[in-house]
Amino acid sequence: MPALVAGIHAVKLPRRLQNLARTFFESHLRTTAWVPATSAGMTARLEYAIDPRMPSPLTVKICGLSTPPTLAAALDAGADMVGFVFFPPSPRHLSLETARNLSQQVGGKALKVALSVDADDALLEGIVAALAPDWLQLHGRETPERVRAIKARFGLPVMKALHISTHDDLAAIAAYDGVADRLMFDAKPPKGAVLPGGNGAAFDWTILENMSLQAPWMLSGGLGPDNVAEALRVTRAPGVDVSSGVERAPGVKDEAMIVDFVARARAAASALSLGSRADPP
């Protein structure tokens, strides 16, 4: 299958707009060629392509959002998914009324993800009615059968979180791959922890090297602005999820850290996809 090519040809653009255009294309497509400017402040051709053999652009999810300013920061930074937690022990837990208000703020700018932990149908019905989520994220001990049942009942795609600590934990993936619409690999919570995720703990990312699945997947657990680039380099994950890594206190998101995380994740994904291609002059 040939690559799909998109380009800006023979256009006169100030250097600042050239850089903006290049950043956009490199964040969303795969570069095939950059033809340098033929005169100062000009560019003859920017040509990019989507190569079907290459992974799709990185999906960035900011989870545990609970206030209008931090949600706005995630949306303005370009997060693909925004996550909302419905689990009372969590400092990020939302009431249904708060969820309803935040849902209106999203306004289609990102996909809304509702995170629950071993929730029954009644709770899920309330969450769906309040948030109108695009995705349901199951972060407890839900079985593959429970995943199927939730998908059938609510007609929404389901993301299933699986906890990873050692290579032995990979054995559980097969039962969910092809059942869940997306998988998330999170660190196993510390012994005695109340929360199944959002603990700021990472795991050995090399466990996920050369991961090949039917379902798309995301890396989570202990990520933050300072290590997301290395996490992507090791795992080549097609998606990343962050919660505590962009907080200044448990449950208190930091707007600047959110923006920094998204920017660093995008830059790292772009650098990996572009390989060793030299920057244009």
C-alpha positions as a Markdown table, in Angstrom:
| # | Residue | x | y | z |
|---|---|---|---|---|
| 1 | Met | 0.0 | 0.0 | 0.0 |
| 2 | Pro | 1.5 | 3.3 | -1.0 |
| 3 | Ala | 2.1 | 6.1 | 1.4 |
| 4 | Leu | -0.5 | 8.9 | 1.6 |
| 5 | Val | 1.2 | 12.2 | 0.8 |
| 6 | Ala | 0.3 | 15.6 | 2.1 |
| 7 | Gly | 2.3 | 18.7 | 1.4 |
| 8 | Ile | 2.6 | 22.4 | 1.1 |
| 9 | His | 4.0 | 23.2 | -2.3 |
| 10 | Ala | 5.7 | 26.4 | -3.6 |
| 11 | Val | 4.3 | 28.6 | -0.8 |
| 12 | Lys | 5.7 | 31.7 | 0.6 |
| 13 | Leu | 5.8 | 31.4 | 4.3 |
| 14 | Pro | 7.6 | 33.5 | 7.0 |
| 15 | Arg | 10.1 | 31.4 | 8.9 |
| 16 | Arg | 7.9 | 31.4 | 12.0 |
| 17 | Leu | 5.0 | 29.9 | 10.0 |
| 18 | Gln | 7.3 | 27.4 | 8.4 |
| 19 | Asn | 8.3 | 26.1 | 11.8 |
| 20 | Leu | 4.7 | 25.9 | 13.0 |
| 21 | Ala | 3.7 | 24.0 | 9.9 |
| 22 | Arg | 6.6 | 21.6 | 10.3 |
| 23 | Thr | 5.8 | 21.0 | 13.9 |
| 24 | Phe | 2.2 | 20.2 | 13.1 |
| 25 | Phe | 3.1 | 17.7 | 10.3 |
| 26 | Glu | 5.8 | 16.0 | 12.3 |
| 27 | Ser | 3.4 | 15.6 | 15.3 |
| 28 | His | 0.7 | 14.0 | 13.2 |
| 29 | Leu | 2.3 | 12.5 | 10.1 |
| 30 | Arg | 5.5 | 10.7 | 9.0 |
| 31 | Thr | 8.2 | 12.8 | 7.2 |
| 32 | Thr | 9.3 | 11.7 | 3.8 |
| 33 | Ala | 11.0 | 14.9 | 2.6 |
| 34 | Trp | 11.8 | 18.4 | 3.4 |
| 35 | Val | 13.0 | 20.6 | 0.6 |
| 36 | Pro | 14.9 | 23.6 | 2.0 |
| 37 | Ala | 14.0 | 27.2 | 1.2 |
| 38 | Thr | 15.3 | 28.5 | -2.0 |
| 39 | Ser | 15.5 | 32.1 | -0.7 |
| 40 | Ala | 15.5 | 33.7 | 2.7 |
| 41 | Gly | 12.3 | 33.3 | 4.6 |
| 42 | Met | 10.8 | 31.0 | 2.0 |
| 43 | Thr | 10.2 | 27.3 | 1.6 |
| 44 | Ala | 9.8 | 25.6 | -1.7 |
| 45 | Arg | 8.2 | 22.4 | -0.4 |
| 46 | Leu | 7.2 | 20.7 | 2.8 |
| 47 | Glu | 6.2 | 17.1 | 2.0 |
| 48 | Tyr | 5.0 | 14.5 | 4.5 |
| 49 | Ala | 3.5 | 11.1 | 4.2 |
| 50 | Ile | 1.5 | 8.6 | 6.3 |
| 51 | Asp | 3.3 | 5.3 | 5.9 |
| 52 | Pro | 0.9 | 2.5 | 6.7 |
| 53 | Arg | 3.8 | 0.4 | 7.9 |
| 54 | Met | 4.6 | 2.9 | 10.7 |
| 55 | Pro | 2.8 | 3.2 | 14.0 |
| 56 | Ser | 0.1 | 5.9 | 14.3 |
| 57 | Pro | 0.8 | 9.2 | 16.0 |
| 58 | Leu | 1.2 | 9.1 | 19.7 |
| 59 | Thr | -1.9 | 9.2 | 21.9 |
| 60 | Val | -1.5 | 11.3 | 25.0 |
| 61 | Lys | -3.9 | 11.0 | 28.0 |
| 62 | Ile | -4.0 | 13.2 | 31.0 |
| 63 | Cys | -5.9 | 11.4 | 33.8 |
| 64 | Gly | -7.4 | 12.4 | 37.1 |
| 65 | Leu | -8.5 | 15.9 | 36.0 |
| 66 | Ser | -10.9 | 17.5 | 38.5 |
| 67 | Thr | -10.9 | 21.3 | 38.0 |
| 68 | Pro | -11.8 | 23.6 | 35.1 |
| 69 | Pro | -8.3 | 25.3 | 34.9 |
| 70 | Thr | -6.4 | 22.0 | 34.8 |
| 71 | Leu | -8.8 | 20.5 | 32.3 |
| 72 | Ala | -8.3 | 23.7 | 30.2 |
| 73 | Ala | -4.5 | 23.2 | 30.4 |
| 74 | Ala | -4.8 | 19.7 | 29.1 |
| 75 | Leu | -7.1 | 20.6 | 26.3 |
| 76 | Asp | -5.0 | 23.7 | 25.2 |
| 77 | Ala | -1.9 | 21.6 | 25.3 |
| 78 | Gly | -3.4 | 19.2 | 22.8 |
| 79 | Ala | -4.1 | 16.1 | 24.9 |
| 80 | Asp | -5.9 | 13.4 | 22.9 |
| 81 | Met | -7.7 | 12.0 | 25.9 |
| 82 | Val | -8.8 | 13.5 | 29.3 |
| 83 | Gly | -9.5 | 11.1 | 32.1 |
| 84 | Phe | -11.9 | 11.4 | 35.0 |
| 85 | Val | -11.8 | 9.2 | 38.1 |
| 86 | Phe | -14.9 | 7.7 | 39.8 |
| 87 | Phe | -13.4 | 5.9 | 42.7 |
| 88 | Pro | -14.1 | 7.3 | 46.2 |
| 89 | Pro | -10.8 | 6.3 | 47.8 |
| 90 | Ser | -8.9 | 8.3 | 45.2 |
| 91 | Pro | -8.0 | 12.0 | 45.8 |
| 92 | Arg | -9.0 | 12.5 | 42.2 |
| 93 | His | -12.5 | 11.2 | 42.6 |
| 94 | Leu | -15.3 | 13.2 | 41.1 |
| 95 | Ser | -18.9 | 13.6 | 42.0 |
| 96 | Leu | -21.4 | 13.1 | 39.1 |
| 97 | Glu | -22.3 | 16.8 | 39.2 |
| 98 | Thr | -18.7 | 17.9 | 38.8 |
| 99 | Ala | -18.3 | 15.4 | 36.0 |
| 100 | Arg | -21.3 | 16.8 | 34.2 |
| 101 | Asn | -19.8 | 20.3 | 34.4 |
| 102 | Leu | -16.4 | 19.2 | 33.2 |
| 103 | Ser | -17.9 | 17.2 | 30.4 |
| 104 | Gln | -19.5 | 20.3 | 29.0 |
| 105 | Gln | -16.1 | 22.1 | 29.1 |
| 106 | Val | -14.4 | 19.4 | 27.0 |
| 107 | Gly | -16.8 | 20.2 | 24.1 |
| 108 | Gly | -15.3 | 17.7 | 21.7 |
| 109 | Lys | -11.7 | 19.0 | 22.1 |
| 110 | Ala | -10.5 | 15.6 | 23.3 |
| 111 | Leu | -11.9 | 12.1 | 24.1 |
| 112 | Lys | -13.4 | 11.8 | 27.5 |
| 113 | Val | -12.4 | 8.7 | 29.5 |
| 114 | Ala | -14.3 | 7.5 | 32.6 |
| 115 | Leu | -12.1 | 5.5 | 35.0 |
| 116 | Ser | -13.7 | 3.2 | 37.4 |
| 117 | Val | -12.6 | 0.3 | 39.6 |
| 118 | Asp | -14.7 | -2.9 | 39.7 |
| 119 | Ala | -17.8 | -0.8 | 39.3 |
| 120 | Asp | -21.2 | -2.3 | 39.1 |
| 121 | Asp | -23.7 | -1.5 | 36.3 |
| 122 | Ala | -25.6 | 1.0 | 38.4 |
| 123 | Leu | -22.5 | 3.1 | 39.0 |
| 124 | Leu | -21.5 | 2.9 | 35.4 |
| 125 | Glu | -24.9 | 4.0 | 34.3 |
| 126 | Gly | -24.7 | 7.1 | 36.5 |
| 127 | Ile | -21.2 | 7.8 | 35.2 |
| 128 | Val | -22.3 | 7.5 | 31.6 |
| 129 | Ala | -25.3 | 9.7 | 32.1 |
| 130 | Ala | -23.2 | 12.4 | 33.8 |
| 131 | Leu | -20.0 | 12.5 | 31.7 |
| 132 | Ala | -21.2 | 11.1 | 28.4 |
| 133 | Pro | -17.7 | 9.4 | 28.0 |
| 134 | Asp | -16.1 | 8.3 | 24.8 |
| 135 | Trp | -14.3 | 5.5 | 26.6 |
| 136 | Leu | -14.7 | 3.5 | 29.7 |
| 137 | Gln | -11.5 | 2.7 | 31.5 |
| 138 | Leu | -11.6 | -0.3 | 33.8 |
| 139 | His | -8.8 | -0.2 | 36.4 |
| 140 | Gly | -9.7 | -3.0 | 38.8 |
| 141 | Arg | -9.9 | -6.8 | 38.7 |
| 142 | Glu | -12.4 | -6.9 | 35.9 |
| 143 | Thr | -12.3 | -10.2 | 34.0 |
| 144 | Pro | -12.4 | -10.6 | 30.2 |
| 145 | Glu | -16.0 | -11.7 | 30.6 |
| 146 | Arg | -16.8 | -8.5 | 32.5 |
| 147 | Val | -15.2 | -6.4 | 29.9 |
| 148 | Arg | -17.3 | -8.1 | 27.2 |
| 149 | Ala | -20.5 | -7.5 | 29.3 |
| 150 | Ile | -19.7 | -3.8 | 29.8 |
| 151 | Lys | -19.1 | -3.3 | 26.1 |
| 152 | Ala | -22.3 | -5.0 | 25.2 |
| 153 | Arg | -24.4 | -3.1 | 27.8 |
| 154 | Phe | -23.1 | 0.4 | 27.3 |
| 155 | Gly | -22.0 | 0.3 | 23.6 |
| 156 | Leu | -18.8 | 2.1 | 24.4 |
| 157 | Pro | -15.2 | 1.2 | 23.8 |
| 158 | Val | -13.4 | -0.2 | 26.8 |
| 159 | Met | -9.8 | 0.4 | 27.9 |
| 160 | Lys | -8.5 | -2.3 | 30.4 |
| 161 | Ala | -5.6 | -1.5 | 32.7 |
| 162 | Leu | -3.3 | -4.4 | 33.5 |
| 163 | His | -0.6 | -4.3 | 36.2 |
| 164 | Ile | 2.9 | -5.1 | 35.3 |
| 165 | Ser | 5.9 | -5.9 | 37.5 |
| 166 | Thr | 7.8 | -8.8 | 35.9 |
| 167 | His | 7.8 | -10.7 | 32.7 |
| 168 | Asp | 5.4 | -13.2 | 34.3 |
| 169 | Asp | 2.7 | -10.6 | 34.3 |
| 170 | Leu | 2.6 | -10.5 | 30.5 |
| 171 | Ala | 0.8 | -13.9 | 30.6 |
| 172 | Ala | -2.5 | -12.2 | 31.5 |
| 173 | Ile | -2.5 | -10.0 | 28.4 |
| 174 | Ala | -3.6 | -12.6 | 25.9 |
| 175 | Ala | -7.0 | -13.0 | 27.6 |
| 176 | Tyr | -7.8 | -9.3 | 27.1 |
| 177 | Asp | -6.1 | -8.7 | 23.8 |
| 178 | Gly | -8.9 | -8.5 | 21.2 |
| 179 | Val | -11.5 | -8.2 | 24.0 |
| 180 | Ala | -10.7 | -4.8 | 25.3 |
| 181 | Asp | -10.5 | -2.0 | 22.7 |
| 182 | Arg | -7.4 | -0.7 | 24.2 |
| 183 | Leu | -5.0 | -1.9 | 26.9 |
| 184 | Met | -3.1 | 0.1 | 29.4 |
| 185 | Phe | 0.0 | -1.2 | 31.2 |
| 186 | Asp | 0.4 | 0.3 | 34.6 |
| 187 | Ala | 2.8 | -0.5 | 37.5 |
| 188 | Lys | 1.6 | -2.9 | 40.1 |
| 189 | Pro | 0.6 | -0.9 | 43.2 |
| 190 | Pro | 2.8 | -1.1 | 46.2 |
| 191 | Lys | 1.9 | -3.7 | 48.8 |
| 192 | Gly | -1.0 | -2.4 | 50.9 |
| 193 | Ala | -1.8 | 0.5 | 48.5 |
| 194 | Val | -5.4 | 1.6 | 48.4 |
| 195 | Leu | -5.3 | 2.8 | 44.9 |
| 196 | Pro | -4.8 | 0.5 | 41.9 |
| 197 | Gly | -3.1 | 3.3 | 39.9 |
| 198 | Gly | -2.0 | 6.9 | 40.3 |
| 199 | Asn | 0.7 | 5.9 | 42.8 |
| 200 | Gly | 3.6 | 7.4 | 41.0 |
| 201 | Ala | 5.3 | 4.0 | 40.7 |
| 202 | Ala | 7.0 | 2.9 | 37.5 |
| 203 | Phe | 8.1 | -0.6 | 36.4 |
| 204 | Asp | 10.9 | -2.0 | 34.2 |
| 205 | Trp | 9.9 | -0.7 | 30.8 |
| 206 | Thr | 12.2 | -3.1 | 29.0 |
| 207 | Ile | 9.6 | -5.8 | 29.8 |
| 208 | Leu | 7.4 | -4.2 | 27.0 |
| 209 | Glu | 10.1 | -4.1 | 24.4 |
| 210 | Asn | 8.9 | -5.5 | 21.0 |
| 211 | Met | 5.3 | -5.6 | 22.3 |
| 212 | Ser | 3.0 | -6.7 | 19.5 |
| 213 | Leu | -0.8 | -6.8 | 20.2 |
| 214 | Gln | -4.1 | -6.7 | 18.3 |
| 215 | Ala | -5.3 | -3.9 | 20.5 |
| 216 | Pro | -3.7 | -0.5 | 20.7 |
| 217 | Trp | -2.0 | 0.1 | 24.1 |
| 218 | Met | -0.8 | 2.8 | 26.4 |
| 219 | Leu | 2.1 | 3.0 | 28.9 |
| 220 | Ser | 1.2 | 4.3 | 32.4 |
| 221 | Gly | 2.7 | 4.3 | 35.9 |
| 222 | Gly | 5.3 | 6.7 | 37.2 |
| 223 | Leu | 5.5 | 8.8 | 34.0 |
| 224 | Gly | 6.2 | 12.5 | 34.2 |
| 225 | Pro | 7.8 | 15.3 | 32.1 |
| 226 | Asp | 11.3 | 14.2 | 33.0 |
| 227 | Asn | 11.1 | 10.6 | 32.0 |
| 228 | Val | 8.4 | 10.3 | 29.3 |
| 229 | Ala | 11.0 | 10.6 | 26.5 |
| 230 | Glu | 13.1 | 7.7 | 27.9 |
| 231 | Ala | 9.9 | 5.7 | 28.4 |
| 232 | Leu | 9.0 | 6.1 | 24.8 |
| 233 | Arg | 12.5 | 5.4 | 23.6 |
| 234 | Val | 12.5 | 2.0 | 25.4 |
| 235 | Thr | 9.0 | 0.9 | 24.8 |
| 236 | Arg | 8.0 | 2.6 | 21.5 |
| 237 | Ala | 4.5 | 2.8 | 23.2 |
| 238 | Pro | 1.8 | 4.2 | 20.9 |
| 239 | Gly | 0.2 | 6.0 | 23.8 |
| 240 | Val | 1.2 | 7.4 | 27.2 |
| 241 | Asp | -1.0 | 8.1 | 30.3 |
| 242 | Val | -0.1 | 10.4 | 33.2 |
| 243 | Ser | -1.8 | 11.3 | 36.5 |
| 244 | Ser | 0.4 | 11.8 | 39.6 |
| 245 | Gly | 3.4 | 12.8 | 37.4 |
| 246 | Val | 1.8 | 16.1 | 36.7 |
| 247 | Glu | 0.7 | 16.9 | 40.2 |
| 248 | Arg | 2.2 | 19.1 | 42.9 |
| 249 | Ala | 0.3 | 17.2 | 45.6 |
| 250 | Pro | -2.0 | 14.1 | 45.5 |
| 251 | Gly | -4.9 | 15.0 | 43.4 |
| 252 | Val | -3.7 | 18.5 | 42.7 |
| 253 | Lys | -2.8 | 18.9 | 39.1 |
| 254 | Asp | -0.2 | 21.5 | 38.0 |
| 255 | Glu | -1.1 | 23.3 | 34.8 |
| 256 | Ala | 2.5 | 24.0 | 33.8 |
| 257 | Met | 3.5 | 20.3 | 34.3 |
| 258 | Ile | 0.6 | 19.2 | 32.2 |
| 259 | Val | 1.7 | 21.4 | 29.3 |
| 260 | Asp | 5.3 | 20.3 | 29.7 |
| 261 | Phe | 4.4 | 16.6 | 29.7 |
| 262 | Val | 2.4 | 16.9 | 26.5 |
| 263 | Ala | 5.1 | 18.9 | 24.8 |
| 264 | Arg | 7.9 | 16.5 | 25.8 |
| 265 | Ala | 5.9 | 13.4 | 24.8 |
| 266 | Arg | 5.1 | 14.9 | 21.4 |
| 267 | Ala | 8.7 | 15.9 | 20.9 |
| 268 | Ala | 10.0 | 12.5 | 21.8 |
| 269 | Ala | 7.5 | 10.7 | 19.6 |
| 270 | Ser | 8.4 | 13.0 | 16.7 |
| 271 | Ala | 12.2 | 12.4 | 17.2 |
| 272 | Leu | 11.6 | 8.6 | 17.3 |
| 273 | Ser | 9.5 | 8.6 | 14.2 |
| 274 | Leu | 11.9 | 10.8 | 12.2 |
| 275 | Gly | 14.9 | 8.7 | 13.1 |
| 276 | Ser | 18.3 | 10.1 | 12.2 |
| 277 | Arg | 17.0 | 12.6 | 9.6 |
| 278 | Ala | 18.9 | 15.9 | 10.0 |
| 279 | Asp | 17.0 | 19.0 | 10.8 |
| 280 | Pro | 16.5 | 21.3 | 7.8 |
| 281 | Pro | 18.6 | 24.4 | 7.6 |
